[in-house]
């Protein structure tokens, strides 16, 4: 038994924040941001718009694409770093919105690698026969934890949600997933606040993304290069067998380095970082949805998804679409 993606969905908030807008907020420039990151603009959730709101839009679009009703879903996994509440989980809140009752619903927190982690977990549920039709989502409102006075981080992040319907199939779909973490790097990319540390919900002092960009870049490039080798070796495949690279959309330079590792031309790499910025757990499923809906990705092609995030966490999924 395999698990196979039968539908995708994505959603971006209406508000757009361009690099020129950021020039009015912090000491930066459109040219600097484009050169260092490849980002031109990002979407920002409206006041009162939550992660669950974004996830619901993406979920409904994925259900429609798969030709499934909400009642067909027997597992919900939401990957997010920015849940609506401490509890219930965003997955449970979404379950309520979709009028689904009884199935397992939970969140996964692996920051930018969250969707790949969630996909790996859902794949195991389906392969063991525990579930037949899973809703897997990456959704974030990162704008809530961005320090808009920190020019080193505020230019990078945006909000959004991406979703897939993953169904049991006798035909190969997900071929393998590879999940890793190393907590010894926690200080390089972190929000240094939390509930059990005495997080002041009202003030939110210090509850912003902090990143040592150069160090993160170096580790990310090396780590993603290794996981490409690991993933291909596990499946007995060559680099030339991969039709599409769908990377985490953090930085155009990291994406280009991974593409060179695979010897893939740019036109076989799905790039949305210019339009979306870094949407953390939402970036991989959003990129997938964009490329499926515009017709670039076709059934039967081999896709390699990979991501790297705070923790550090990293992971990949190789699949036949």
C-alpha positions as CSV (number, residue, x, y, z in Angstrom):
1,X,0.0,0.0,0.0
2,X,1.3,3.5,-0.9
3,X,0.1,7.0,-0.2
4,X,-0.5,9.3,-3.2
5,X,-1.3,13.0,-3.5
6,X,-4.6,13.4,-5.2
7,X,-5.2,17.1,-4.7
8,X,-3.5,20.3,-3.8
9,X,-4.6,23.7,-2.5
10,X,-3.0,27.0,-1.5
11,X,-4.0,30.3,-0.1
12,X,-2.3,33.7,0.3
13,X,-3.7,36.6,2.3
14,X,-4.9,39.6,0.2
15,X,-2.5,42.1,1.7
16,X,0.8,42.4,-0.2
17,X,4.0,43.9,1.3
18,X,6.6,44.8,-1.3
19,X,10.2,45.6,-0.9
20,X,9.5,49.2,-1.6
21,X,7.0,49.2,1.3
22,X,9.8,47.9,3.5
23,X,12.1,50.7,2.4
24,X,9.7,53.0,4.2
25,X,9.8,50.9,7.4
26,X,13.5,50.0,7.9
27,X,16.9,50.9,6.5
28,X,17.0,48.5,3.5
29,X,16.5,48.6,-0.3
30,X,14.6,46.7,-3.0
31,X,18.0,46.0,-4.7
32,X,19.6,44.7,-1.5
33,X,16.7,42.3,-0.7
34,X,16.5,40.9,-4.2
35,X,20.2,40.4,-4.4
36,X,20.5,38.6,-1.1
37,X,17.3,36.7,-1.0
38,X,15.5,36.8,-4.4
39,X,12.3,38.1,-2.6
40,X,10.2,40.8,-4.3
41,X,7.1,40.7,-2.1
42,X,5.3,38.8,0.5
43,X,1.7,38.4,1.7
44,X,0.6,39.5,5.2
45,X,-2.4,38.2,7.1
46,X,-5.1,40.8,7.9
47,X,-5.8,41.9,11.5
48,X,-7.8,39.1,13.0
49,X,-7.0,36.6,10.3
50,X,-5.5,33.5,11.8
51,X,-3.5,30.5,10.8
52,X,-6.6,28.4,10.9
53,X,-8.3,30.8,8.5
54,X,-5.5,30.4,6.0
55,X,-5.5,26.6,6.5
56,X,-9.2,26.4,5.9
57,X,-9.0,28.1,2.5
58,X,-6.2,25.9,1.4
59,X,-7.9,22.7,2.7
60,X,-11.1,23.4,0.8
61,X,-9.3,24.0,-2.4
62,X,-7.3,20.8,-2.0
63,X,-10.6,18.9,-1.3
64,X,-12.1,20.3,-4.4
65,X,-9.1,19.4,-6.5
66,X,-9.1,15.8,-5.2
67,X,-12.9,15.5,-5.7
68,X,-13.3,14.6,-2.1
69,X,-15.8,15.8,0.6
70,X,-14.7,16.7,4.1
71,X,-16.5,13.6,5.3
72,X,-13.9,11.5,3.4
73,X,-11.0,12.7,5.6
74,X,-9.9,10.4,8.4
75,X,-6.7,12.2,9.4
76,X,-5.7,15.9,9.8
77,X,-2.2,17.1,10.3
78,X,-1.3,20.8,10.4
79,X,2.3,21.8,10.3
80,X,2.7,25.2,11.9
81,X,4.9,27.3,14.1
82,X,2.2,29.9,14.6
83,X,-0.9,28.1,15.9
84,X,-4.1,30.0,16.7
85,X,-4.0,29.0,20.3
86,X,-1.8,27.1,22.8
87,X,-4.6,24.6,22.7
88,X,-6.7,23.1,21.1
89,X,-4.4,22.4,18.2
90,X,-4.9,24.3,14.9
91,X,-5.8,20.9,13.4
92,X,-8.7,20.5,15.9
93,X,-9.9,24.0,15.2
94,X,-9.8,23.2,11.4
95,X,-11.5,19.9,12.0
96,X,-14.4,21.9,13.6
97,X,-14.5,24.4,10.7
98,X,-14.8,21.5,8.2
99,X,-17.5,19.7,10.3
100,X,-15.4,16.6,10.6
101,X,-15.8,14.4,13.7
102,X,-13.8,11.6,15.3
103,X,-10.7,11.3,13.3
104,X,-7.2,12.0,14.6
105,X,-6.2,15.7,14.3
106,X,-2.9,17.2,15.5
107,X,-0.3,19.8,14.8
108,X,3.4,19.2,13.9
109,X,6.0,21.7,14.8
110,X,9.3,21.5,12.8
111,X,9.3,25.1,11.7
112,X,10.2,25.4,7.9
113,X,10.5,21.6,7.6
114,X,7.1,21.1,9.2
115,X,5.2,20.2,6.0
116,X,7.8,17.5,5.0
117,X,7.6,16.1,8.6
118,X,3.7,16.1,8.4
119,X,3.8,14.4,5.0
120,X,6.2,11.8,6.4
121,X,3.9,11.1,9.4
122,X,0.7,10.9,7.2
123,X,2.5,8.5,4.8
124,X,3.2,6.1,7.7
125,X,-0.4,6.3,8.8
126,X,-1.6,5.3,5.3
127,X,1.1,2.7,4.7
128,X,0.1,0.9,7.9
129,X,-3.6,1.0,7.1
130,X,-4.5,3.3,9.9
131,X,-5.8,6.0,7.5
132,X,-7.0,6.1,3.9
133,X,-7.5,9.8,3.2
134,X,-5.4,12.4,5.0
135,X,-5.5,16.2,4.9
136,X,-1.9,17.5,5.3
137,X,-1.4,21.2,5.7
138,X,1.4,23.7,6.2
139,X,0.1,27.1,7.4
140,X,1.7,30.1,9.0
141,X,1.1,33.6,10.1
142,X,4.8,34.4,10.7
143,X,4.1,38.2,10.5
144,X,2.9,37.8,14.1
145,X,6.4,36.9,15.3
146,X,8.5,39.2,13.1
147,X,10.2,42.2,14.5
148,X,9.4,44.8,11.9
149,X,12.3,46.9,13.1
150,X,14.9,44.2,12.5
151,X,16.0,44.6,8.9
152,X,17.9,41.3,9.0
153,X,14.7,39.3,9.4
154,X,11.6,41.3,8.6
155,X,12.4,41.3,4.8
156,X,12.3,37.5,4.7
157,X,9.0,36.2,6.0
158,X,5.4,36.1,4.8
159,X,2.1,34.4,5.6
160,X,0.2,31.6,3.7
161,X,-1.1,28.0,3.7
162,X,-0.7,25.0,1.4
163,X,-2.5,21.7,1.6
164,X,-2.6,18.3,0.0
165,X,-5.0,15.3,0.1
166,X,-3.0,12.1,0.6
167,X,-4.9,8.9,-0.2
168,X,-4.2,5.2,0.0
169,X,-3.3,3.8,-3.4
170,X,-1.9,0.6,-5.0
171,X,0.1,2.8,-7.3
172,X,3.4,4.3,-6.0
173,X,3.1,7.8,-4.8
174,X,5.4,8.8,-1.9
175,X,8.5,6.7,-2.5
176,X,10.4,7.7,0.7
177,X,10.6,10.5,3.3
178,X,13.7,11.4,5.3
179,X,13.4,13.4,8.5
180,X,16.3,14.8,10.6
181,X,17.0,17.3,13.4
182,X,20.0,18.5,15.5
183,X,19.1,20.7,18.4
184,X,22.7,21.8,19.0
185,X,22.1,24.5,16.5
186,X,19.0,26.0,18.3
187,X,20.6,29.4,19.0
188,X,21.2,30.2,15.3
189,X,17.5,30.4,14.4
190,X,15.0,30.8,17.2
191,X,12.2,32.6,18.9
192,X,13.7,32.9,22.4
193,X,10.4,32.8,24.3
194,X,7.8,30.2,25.3
195,X,5.0,29.2,27.6
196,X,7.0,27.3,30.2
197,X,9.7,30.0,30.2
198,X,7.1,32.5,31.4
199,X,6.0,33.9,28.1
200,X,4.2,37.1,28.7
201,X,1.2,36.8,26.4
202,X,0.3,40.5,26.7
203,X,3.7,42.0,26.2
204,X,5.3,39.4,23.9
205,X,8.7,40.8,24.9
206,X,11.4,39.1,22.8
207,X,8.9,36.8,21.1
208,X,10.3,37.5,17.7
209,X,12.3,35.5,15.1
210,X,16.1,35.9,15.7
211,X,18.5,34.6,13.1
212,X,22.3,34.5,12.5
213,X,21.9,34.5,8.8
214,X,25.4,33.7,7.6
215,X,25.7,30.7,9.8
216,X,22.2,29.4,8.9
217,X,23.0,29.8,5.2
218,X,26.2,27.7,5.4
219,X,24.7,24.9,7.4
220,X,21.5,24.8,5.2
221,X,23.5,24.5,1.9
222,X,25.7,21.7,3.2
223,X,22.8,19.8,4.9
224,X,20.5,20.0,1.9
225,X,23.3,18.8,-0.3
226,X,23.7,15.7,1.9
227,X,20.0,14.9,2.0
228,X,19.8,14.9,-1.8
229,X,22.4,12.2,-1.8
230,X,20.6,10.3,1.0
231,X,17.2,10.4,-0.7
232,X,18.4,9.3,-4.1
233,X,20.6,6.5,-2.7
234,X,17.6,5.2,-0.7
235,X,15.6,4.8,-3.9
236,X,18.4,3.6,-6.1
237,X,17.9,6.6,-8.3
238,X,20.2,9.0,-10.2
239,X,20.0,12.8,-10.2
240,X,18.7,12.6,-13.8
241,X,15.6,10.7,-12.6
242,X,14.3,13.7,-10.8
243,X,11.9,15.8,-12.9
244,X,11.2,18.6,-10.4
245,X,12.8,20.1,-7.3
246,X,10.3,21.7,-5.0
247,X,12.4,23.3,-2.3
248,X,11.6,25.3,0.8
249,X,11.4,28.9,-0.3
250,X,13.8,30.6,2.1
251,X,16.5,32.1,-0.1
252,X,17.1,32.0,-3.8
253,X,20.8,31.3,-3.2
254,X,20.1,28.2,-1.2
255,X,17.6,27.0,-3.8
256,X,20.2,27.5,-6.6
257,X,22.9,25.6,-4.6
258,X,20.6,22.6,-4.2
259,X,19.6,22.7,-7.9
260,X,23.3,22.7,-8.9
261,X,23.7,19.6,-6.6
262,X,21.0,17.9,-8.6
263,X,22.3,19.3,-11.9
264,X,18.7,20.5,-12.5
265,X,18.2,23.5,-14.8
266,X,16.2,26.4,-13.2
267,X,13.2,25.6,-15.3
268,X,12.8,22.4,-13.4
269,X,12.9,24.0,-10.0
270,X,9.7,25.5,-8.6
271,X,10.5,29.0,-7.3
272,X,8.0,31.1,-5.5
273,X,10.2,32.8,-3.0
274,X,10.1,36.0,-5.2
275,X,6.4,36.3,-4.8
276,X,5.7,34.6,-1.4
277,X,8.9,35.2,0.7
278,X,9.6,32.5,3.3
279,X,6.3,31.2,4.6
280,X,8.0,28.5,6.7
281,X,5.9,25.3,6.8
282,X,3.6,26.6,4.1
283,X,6.3,27.2,1.5
284,X,6.7,23.7,0.1
285,X,2.9,22.9,-0.3
286,X,2.3,26.4,-1.7
287,X,5.0,25.9,-4.3
288,X,3.6,22.5,-5.2
289,X,0.1,23.9,-5.6
290,X,1.3,26.7,-7.8
291,X,3.2,24.3,-10.2
292,X,0.4,21.8,-10.3
293,X,-2.2,24.4,-11.1
294,X,-0.2,26.2,-13.8
295,X,0.4,22.8,-15.5
296,X,4.1,22.5,-15.1
297,X,4.0,19.4,-12.9
298,X,2.2,16.5,-14.6
299,X,1.1,13.1,-13.4
300,X,3.8,10.4,-13.4
301,X,6.7,12.9,-12.8
302,X,9.2,12.4,-10.0
303,X,9.3,15.2,-7.5
304,X,11.9,15.9,-4.8
305,X,10.7,18.1,-1.9
306,X,13.2,19.3,0.6
307,X,13.3,21.8,3.5
308,X,15.5,23.1,6.3
309,X,14.4,25.1,9.4
310,X,14.9,26.1,12.9
311,X,15.9,23.3,15.3
312,X,17.8,22.7,13.1
313,X,15.3,20.4,11.3
314,X,15.6,19.2,7.8
315,X,13.9,16.6,5.6
316,X,13.0,15.4,2.1
317,X,10.2,13.6,0.4
318,X,10.6,11.8,-3.0
319,X,7.4,11.0,-4.8
320,X,5.8,10.1,-8.0
321,X,3.1,12.6,-8.7
